[in-house]
């Protein structure tokens, strides 16, 4: 038969501190994941804007080149 060891006050305090630390880490991890997701969404939005702006510039330049070629000939 194994005797159950009594927990001292310092053991209980240590377990409580570890539990509190784990809770804090979990909260901080959730906040970090939210921030990463927000950054991902912002980057995705900026990529769309850059692609649209590049397409507009390329189309405009192509139109100018065609207009110049028509004027030359």
GISUL-V666304 format. One record per pair of residues at least 12 apart in sequence whose C-alpha atoms are under 10 Angstrom apart, sorted by the first residue. I is the first residue (numbers start at 1). GAP is how many residues later the second one is. Records with the same first field share a line. If there is no record, write none. Layout:
I=GAP / GAP
This chain:
none
